[in-house]
Amino acid sequence: MASVLSLARSPLGRLLGAAGRREQIRRLRGNSGAASSDSKENDSTQESTGERDVKRLLEEAASFEDDVPKKGDEAWATSPYPKGAVVRNQGLHSLRPLVDPKETSVILFPGQGTQYVGMGKDLTRFPAARYLFKEASQILGYDLLKLCKEGPSQKLNRTEFAQPAILVCSLAALEMLKEERPSVIENCIATAGFSLGELTALVFAEVLSFAKAVKLVKIRGEAMQAAAEMYKGAMVTVLYGPDSQLGFACKRAKEHAASLGVEEPYCGIANYLFPHCKIVAGSEEAIKFLEDNKTEFKLKRLKRLPVSGAFHTPHMAPAVHVFRKALNKVPLQDPVLAVHSNYDGKIYKGAEHVRRQLPKQILAPVKWEQTLHILYERPADVDFPNTFECGPGTKFRSSAQLES
């Protein structure tokens, strides 16, 4: 697996170098409050719990950068913050090397729901990509490339098959990018993945090996499929407007499912995609209620996802224990570039942080919208990094302008 494991070691060199990049990440972690256990003890003696709570509330609040009057007729505008309060800047939680952003790149990896019959067939012209499919097939015990190319879709859409397929197709696409545009790999400063895609990002950042990742994803997919069969659930993308009542709709949907005798009914946001677009997951009866009553709650559009359960909800609790137990047996390395967590959008601090936090995202909502804010929030006169999506489908293009 030298080809995949060496991806992030190439001369990002030209910008920072491997050692320089690690130092940048260490400084960023220090700036964003990621300190060692010793420093945490010192902090606890210097700063009261109340002060930390106030700082957190201010950091996560709206920025109101336009609150300073620029003309006389704007003098009525006032800020909700005391004079001198620090306004929010999500960009402080991302790596920003002192180089032209146009010379850097960010690589994103998709998650479950992007699979389709025929994916990966255009990637097999690259020897490294063929090797990935071959090695994965040996680990999984079935011909993964054949499943990706020929289906059937009913099998490919099952969680235990979809997750390994998407992982390997995404890394195969990364090999294509390495061959065709090597500078993108060399100059990558950050990576993130949507749900399952976070494991792909961790392979790219050399936190775990390809073989270990395939085994982990196999266990993850099987555990989540088993949980899905315990609780019949579904997921739906919801487009809504400022006058919509999505929260109330979810509450009513849960009550409806309970009235039908559903055990442990649930309905809530599972993925934050972008403003006025969320993925809602829950009991099958609750999701059906949303679809049948969308007009009542002023929901614009609902579209079912091709998944077999209510992922990123309490229904996945049985899978968390299984995945955490497997993850604890896998050796992990510190990331060689910034990897953003689905759990809060911020950069992983190191291998042990990954070990603690990665299982949580099976149960918790994916904070994708928040992650994009952290990656891209910047002054109007500052350029964006080039962004690339590696994997099946074009899921992210609905919320960002990405390179092909």
KERO-460390 format. One record per residue (C-alpha): residue number from 1; x, y, z. Coordinates in Angstrom, 3 decimals. Last residue first. Example, Ala and Ser with C-alpha at 12.3 -4.5 7.8 and 13.67 -1.06 7.14 Angstrom:
2
2:13.670:-1.060:7.140 $
1:12.300:-4.500:7.800 $
This chain:
404
404:-13.541:17.877:-10.855 $
403:-12.895:21.016:-8.822 $
402:-15.537:22.097:-6.339 $
401:-17.994:24.994:-6.099 $
400:-19.763:24.377:-2.798 $
399:-23.122:23.318:-1.303 $
398:-24.781:21.372:-4.126 $
397:-21.355:20.346:-5.368 $
396:-20.776:18.236:-2.264 $
395:-22.674:15.148:-3.424 $
394:-20.956:14.796:-6.779 $
393:-21.050:11.016:-7.114 $
392:-18.418:8.446:-6.248 $
391:-15.244:9.590:-4.497 $
390:-12.642:12.326:-4.317 $
389:-14.035:15.856:-4.132 $
388:-11.454:18.576:-4.720 $
387:-11.174:22.100:-3.315 $
386:-8.745:24.783:-4.463 $
385:-8.017:27.066:-1.516 $
384:-10.132:30.227:-1.195 $
383:-8.863:33.742:-1.832 $
382:-8.848:36.529:0.775 $
381:-10.536:39.858:-0.065 $
380:-13.920:38.922:1.403 $
379:-12.409:38.000:4.768 $
378:-12.376:34.289:5.638 $
377:-14.715:31.385:6.452 $
376:-13.671:28.439:4.280 $
375:-12.553:25.502:6.387 $
374:-14.349:26.429:9.622 $
373:-17.570:27.327:7.814 $
372:-17.337:24.103:5.813 $
371:-17.014:22.101:9.026 $
370:-20.079:23.814:10.509 $
369:-22.160:22.819:7.500 $
368:-20.835:19.282:7.791 $
367:-21.638:18.812:11.483 $
366:-22.699:15.175:11.128 $
365:-25.307:14.496:13.826 $
364:-24.185:12.194:16.666 $
363:-24.494:8.407:16.969 $
362:-21.978:7.134:14.418 $
361:-20.001:10.349:15.001 $
360:-19.173:9.295:18.552 $
359:-16.992:6.388:17.405 $
358:-14.419:8.843:15.955 $
357:-13.976:10.886:19.129 $
356:-11.894:8.825:21.530 $
355:-9.623:7.052:19.054 $
354:-9.235:10.190:16.949 $
353:-8.181:12.164:20.026 $
352:-5.728:9.376:20.804 $
351:-4.127:9.735:17.387 $
350:-3.724:13.504:17.532 $
349:-5.448:16.856:17.955 $
348:-8.150:16.235:15.357 $
347:-9.124:19.487:13.676 $
346:-12.525:21.019:14.339 $
345:-15.847:20.354:12.624 $
344:-17.552:19.322:15.872 $
343:-18.373:15.607:15.547 $
342:-17.588:15.337:11.857 $
341:-13.899:15.825:12.673 $
340:-11.560:17.839:10.462 $
339:-8.245:16.278:9.443 $
338:-5.228:18.634:9.254 $
337:-2.156:17.011:7.759 $
336:0.319:14.324:8.843 $
335:-2.272:12.913:11.261 $
334:-0.915:11.314:14.460 $
333:-0.665:7.549:14.105 $
332:-3.173:4.839:15.038 $
331:-2.688:1.165:15.898 $
330:-6.001:-0.732:15.734 $
329:-7.293:-2.731:18.719 $
328:-9.188:0.201:20.233 $
327:-10.957:0.706:16.907 $
326:-12.569:-2.738:17.135 $
325:-14.015:-2.065:20.607 $
324:-15.164:1.388:19.520 $
323:-16.936:-0.074:16.465 $
322:-18.857:-2.671:18.478 $
321:-19.849:-0.199:21.198 $
320:-21.025:2.370:18.650 $
319:-23.097:-0.108:16.666 $
318:-25.616:-0.755:19.467 $
317:-26.235:3.030:19.800 $
316:-27.244:3.426:16.137 $
315:-30.927:4.042:16.923 $
314:-29.802:7.077:18.948 $
313:-29.317:8.901:15.623 $
312:-26.399:9.348:13.227 $
311:-27.813:6.706:10.884 $
310:-31.526:5.931:10.654 $
309:-31.310:2.781:8.550 $
308:-30.983:1.088:5.169 $
307:-29.699:3.896:2.982 $
306:-30.771:5.099:-0.472 $
305:-31.765:8.577:0.808 $
304:-35.370:9.767:0.549 $
303:-36.062:13.220:-0.867 $
302:-38.146:15.928:0.801 $
301:-38.925:19.338:-0.670 $
300:-40.259:22.707:0.440 $
299:-41.201:22.117:4.076 $
298:-43.936:24.522:5.103 $
297:-44.964:22.496:8.190 $
296:-48.461:21.722:6.904 $
295:-47.105:21.290:3.372 $
294:-44.671:18.556:4.472 $
293:-47.468:16.405:5.907 $
292:-47.193:13.110:4.000 $
291:-43.391:13.177:3.733 $
290:-42.967:14.163:7.384 $
289:-45.341:11.376:8.504 $
288:-43.389:8.847:6.396 $
287:-40.234:9.917:8.226 $
286:-41.925:9.286:11.572 $
285:-43.267:5.875:10.514 $
284:-39.815:4.784:9.334 $
283:-38.278:5.788:12.682 $
282:-35.686:8.508:12.455 $
281:-33.444:10.563:10.258 $
280:-33.540:14.127:8.967 $
279:-30.951:15.400:6.523 $
278:-30.715:19.176:6.536 $
277:-30.972:21.971:4.008 $
276:-32.003:25.519:4.904 $
275:-28.388:26.638:5.346 $
274:-25.962:23.819:4.437 $
273:-25.614:20.086:5.110 $
272:-26.268:19.572:8.838 $
271:-26.742:15.810:9.018 $
270:-28.816:13.673:11.414 $
269:-31.543:16.145:12.354 $
268:-34.332:14.512:14.336 $
267:-37.070:11.896:14.490 $
266:-37.174:9.079:17.021 $
265:-39.540:6.398:18.268 $
264:-38.202:4.027:20.960 $
263:-40.788:1.315:20.282 $
262:-43.354:2.197:17.619 $
261:-46.912:1.789:18.951 $
260:-48.661:3.854:16.302 $
259:-49.049:6.756:18.742 $
258:-45.276:6.711:19.243 $
257:-44.731:7.201:15.517 $
256:-47.106:10.172:15.559 $
255:-45.322:11.702:18.547 $
254:-41.991:11.395:16.708 $
253:-43.492:13.041:13.631 $
252:-44.918:15.866:15.744 $
251:-41.502:16.606:17.240 $
250:-39.829:16.404:13.838 $
249:-42.384:18.843:12.416 $
248:-41.818:21.217:15.326 $
247:-38.096:21.307:14.550 $
246:-38.714:21.729:10.831 $
245:-41.214:24.541:11.136 $
244:-40.624:26.444:7.900 $
243:-40.770:30.242:7.677 $
242:-37.054:30.642:6.950 $
241:-37.298:28.088:4.137 $
240:-36.957:24.315:3.816 $
239:-35.137:21.615:1.886 $
238:-35.202:18.255:3.657 $
237:-33.052:15.241:2.753 $
236:-34.601:12.043:4.084 $
235:-33.336:9.172:6.223 $
234:-35.029:5.929:7.237 $
233:-35.562:3.633:10.197 $
232:-36.669:0.164:11.232 $
231:-34.897:-0.400:14.543 $
230:-33.205:-3.770:15.089 $
229:-32.436:-4.132:11.387 $
228:-30.720:-0.751:11.373 $
227:-28.593:-1.804:14.356 $
226:-27.432:-4.887:12.432 $
225:-26.658:-2.722:9.398 $
224:-24.690:-0.334:11.614 $
223:-22.656:-3.193:13.058 $
222:-22.000:-4.700:9.603 $
221:-20.933:-1.332:8.192 $
220:-18.628:-0.534:11.106 $
219:-17.051:-3.996:11.046 $
218:-16.391:-3.757:7.294 $
217:-15.242:-0.167:7.741 $
216:-12.730:-1.291:10.360 $
215:-11.404:-4.092:8.159 $
214:-11.061:-1.747:5.179 $
213:-9.356:0.869:7.377 $
212:-6.876:-1.668:8.739 $
211:-5.876:-2.629:5.190 $
210:-5.554:1.017:4.101 $
209:-3.366:1.922:7.060 $
208:-4.376:4.271:9.841 $
207:-3.654:7.910:10.726 $
206:-1.856:8.344:7.411 $
205:-3.678:11.584:6.487 $
204:-5.188:9.857:3.432 $
203:-6.290:6.966:5.642 $
202:-7.891:9.456:8.053 $
201:-9.703:11.150:5.162 $
200:-11.155:7.793:4.116 $
199:-12.308:7.234:7.703 $
198:-14.013:10.632:7.595 $
197:-15.752:9.583:4.384 $
196:-17.962:7.229:6.424 $
195:-19.581:10.362:7.893 $
194:-18.710:13.074:5.330 $
193:-14.959:13.342:4.980 $
192:-12.470:16.072:5.731 $
191:-9.024:17.102:4.509 $
190:-6.596:19.938:5.042 $
189:-3.383:21.509:3.702 $
188:-3.046:19.705:0.368 $
187:-0.113:21.087:-1.615 $
186:1.541:17.826:-2.618 $
185:-1.751:16.073:-3.269 $
184:-3.018:18.838:-5.572 $
183:0.448:19.095:-7.141 $
182:0.099:15.485:-8.327 $
181:-2.651:16.368:-10.812 $
180:-3.159:13.387:-13.145 $
179:-1.426:10.582:-11.267 $
178:-2.237:11.694:-7.722 $
177:-5.775:12.562:-8.766 $
176:-6.222:9.046:-10.156 $
175:-4.861:7.619:-6.898 $
174:-7.347:9.759:-4.971 $
173:-10.117:8.321:-7.118 $
172:-8.960:4.870:-5.967 $
171:-9.121:6.130:-2.376 $
170:-12.729:7.201:-2.938 $
169:-13.642:3.949:-4.687 $
168:-12.156:1.980:-1.775 $
167:-14.104:3.842:0.924 $
166:-17.312:3.901:-1.141 $
165:-17.249:0.134:-1.676 $
164:-16.361:-0.594:1.954 $
163:-19.399:1.448:3.090 $
162:-21.901:0.234:0.513 $
161:-21.481:-3.470:1.262 $
160:-22.263:-3.551:5.018 $
159:-24.742:-0.698:4.566 $
158:-26.916:-2.367:1.959 $
157:-27.133:-0.189:-1.131 $
156:-24.730:-2.406:-3.077 $
155:-26.973:-5.426:-2.526 $
154:-30.149:-3.806:-3.804 $
153:-28.111:-2.121:-6.576 $
152:-27.093:-5.445:-8.091 $
151:-24.330:-4.501:-8.643 $
150:-22.297:-4.696:-11.860 $
149:-19.383:-2.252:-11.514 $
148:-19.259:-1.798:-7.753 $
147:-20.058:-5.461:-7.019 $
146:-17.461:-6.583:-9.558 $
145:-14.855:-4.308:-7.992 $
144:-15.600:-5.688:-4.523 $
143:-15.117:-9.336:-5.458 $
142:-15.833:-11.078:-2.140 $
141:-13.931:-12.136:0.986 $
140:-13.629:-8.662:2.491 $
139:-9.857:-8.731:3.056 $
138:-9.029:-10.307:-0.309 $
137:-11.468:-7.976:-2.069 $
136:-9.832:-4.962:-0.400 $
135:-6.420:-6.014:-1.689 $
134:-7.683:-6.395:-5.255 $
133:-9.683:-3.161:-5.223 $
132:-6.681:-1.219:-3.918 $
131:-4.351:-2.845:-6.457 $
130:-6.624:-1.807:-9.306 $
129:-6.391:1.793:-8.063 $
128:-2.584:1.646:-7.990 $
127:-2.512:0.263:-11.536 $
126:-4.662:3.131:-12.928 $
125:-6.936:2.034:-15.770 $
124:-9.216:0.652:-13.064 $
123:-10.543:4.109:-12.261 $
122:-13.225:4.323:-14.961 $
121:-15.076:1.313:-13.515 $
120:-15.137:2.788:-10.014 $
119:-18.856:3.379:-9.857 $
118:-21.001:1.343:-12.244 $
117:-23.865:0.648:-9.842 $
116:-24.258:3.645:-7.554 $
115:-22.930:4.700:-4.160 $
114:-23.329:8.295:-2.946 $
113:-25.675:7.384:-0.091 $
112:-22.864:6.563:2.299 $
111:-20.132:9.154:2.619 $
110:-18.161:11.516:0.431 $
109:-14.468:12.532:0.730 $
108:-13.118:16.096:0.653 $
107:-9.653:17.303:-0.372 $
106:-8.475:20.853:0.369 $
105:-5.830:22.485:-1.807 $
104:-3.100:25.123:-1.663 $
103:-1.550:27.464:-4.243 $
102:-4.740:29.535:-4.480 $
101:-4.447:30.076:-0.711 $
100:-1.238:32.100:-1.325 $
99:1.095:31.137:1.498 $
98:1.222:31.797:5.238 $
97:-0.362:28.477:6.195 $
96:-4.022:28.635:7.345 $
95:-4.978:25.459:9.256 $
94:-8.542:25.623:10.516 $
93:-10.087:26.459:13.898 $
92:-9.291:30.166:13.661 $
91:-11.414:30.257:10.516 $
90:-14.512:30.070:12.673 $
89:-14.036:33.694:13.692 $
88:-16.584:34.737:16.302 $
87:-16.419:38.227:17.755 $
86:-14.130:39.114:20.675 $
85:-15.779:41.498:23.148 $
84:-14.170:44.948:23.327 $
83:-17.393:46.856:23.966 $
82:-20.017:44.553:25.410 $
81:-21.878:42.449:22.838 $
80:-25.426:42.849:21.531 $
79:-24.134:45.480:19.106 $
78:-26.034:48.656:18.283 $
77:-27.466:50.077:15.061 $
76:-29.051:53.513:15.486 $
75:-26.040:55.211:13.885 $
74:-26.896:53.767:10.474 $
73:-28.318:57.025:9.124 $
72:-25.017:58.741:9.885 $
71:-22.957:56.385:7.782 $
70:-20.506:53.558:8.528 $
69:-22.107:52.402:11.766 $
68:-20.208:49.489:13.379 $
67:-22.499:46.438:13.577 $
66:-21.311:44.927:10.302 $
65:-19.161:42.257:11.936 $
64:-22.200:40.938:13.802 $
63:-20.289:37.693:14.557 $
62:-23.118:35.400:15.644 $
61:-22.326:33.367:18.784 $
60:-20.005:30.383:19.023 $
59:-16.994:32.305:20.308 $
58:-19.058:34.389:22.710 $
57:-20.688:31.331:24.251 $
56:-17.344:29.554:24.553 $
55:-15.701:32.551:26.226 $
54:-18.593:32.848:28.696 $
53:-18.418:29.128:29.527 $
52:-14.671:29.342:30.069 $
51:-15.124:32.270:32.435 $
50:-17.772:30.397:34.414 $
49:-15.589:27.323:34.772 $
48:-12.887:29.456:36.307 $
47:-9.592:30.159:34.601 $
46:-6.138:30.005:36.095 $
45:-6.200:26.728:38.018 $
44:-8.009:24.840:35.244 $
43:-5.634:26.264:32.689 $
42:-2.644:24.804:34.518 $
41:-4.241:21.347:34.557 $
40:-5.062:21.670:30.873 $
39:-1.468:22.642:30.221 $
38:-0.269:19.398:31.767 $
37:-2.818:17.328:29.792 $
36:-1.573:18.857:26.593 $
35:-3.383:21.685:24.867 $
34:-6.016:22.072:22.187 $
33:-7.433:25.521:22.933 $
32:-7.789:26.749:19.410 $
31:-4.450:28.564:19.427 $
30:-2.575:25.506:20.762 $
29:-4.152:23.268:18.186 $
28:-3.189:25.744:15.503 $
27:0.400:25.795:16.735 $
26:0.582:21.995:16.626 $
25:-0.954:21.977:13.147 $
24:1.602:24.496:11.890 $
23:4.401:22.439:13.492 $
22:3.104:19.299:11.739 $
21:3.084:21.201:8.453 $
20:6.628:22.425:8.981 $
19:7.857:18.918:9.689 $
18:6.211:17.572:6.545 $
17:7.416:20.453:4.395 $
16:5.621:23.770:4.367 $
15:4.924:24.973:0.843 $
14:7.144:22.952:-1.501 $
13:7.225:20.213:1.018 $
12:3.737:19.581:0.532 $
11:6.528:17.590:-1.075 $
10:4.967:14.134:-1.065 $
9:4.235:12.660:2.359 $
8:0.441:12.969:2.048 $
7:0.145:10.369:-0.670 $
6:2.814:7.981:0.623 $
5:0.411:5.662:2.405 $
4:-1.781:5.359:-0.672 $
3:0.996:4.338:-3.074 $
2:2.945:2.319:-0.521 $
1:0.000:0.000:0.000 $
